């Protein structure tokens, strides 16, 4: 169900900002931005997601964007899959690697410990539960304890974002808007 509040529930200041974004980008503003502007206290993209995706980490930005796309794929949230696949592809400068990882993780060119960490995030997302053995598997594959924590922060941020995207009925932007959004996320982050 598409909630119309994202289209017409903004303050005058935010309406002006959305207009400026449309003018400068020459693309419609994606629903994730509309939600972040409408309820910054409810959807803290600038804090929670910014820290998980761009805060200090042993994972690269490309790795974390792939985690976001992977979690979103498990959740079957089309908007987020497309947005973070594009962002990860740009960050790696390797769309084939990202596509392969999302199509078949086991045969993809993704190296350990990322592969094991993605499997852990996939299980958490699908089953809503992890066992010590799942975390141990990622650690034994070479992930540090901090990398596991950072990956879990990404999974938390995107399990939340995916559910909001589905609840608000985020529309899937055209390819050009998705690419423009990916460039923006790489240049400025989520804040």
PyMOL commands that set and color helices and strands:
alter all, ss='L'
color gray80, all
select helices_A, chain A and resi 5-8+12-25+31-38+45-54+61-75+78-92+95-103+105-107+114-127+132-140+145-168+175-188
alter helices_A, ss='H'
color red, helices_A
deselect
rebuild
show_as cartoon
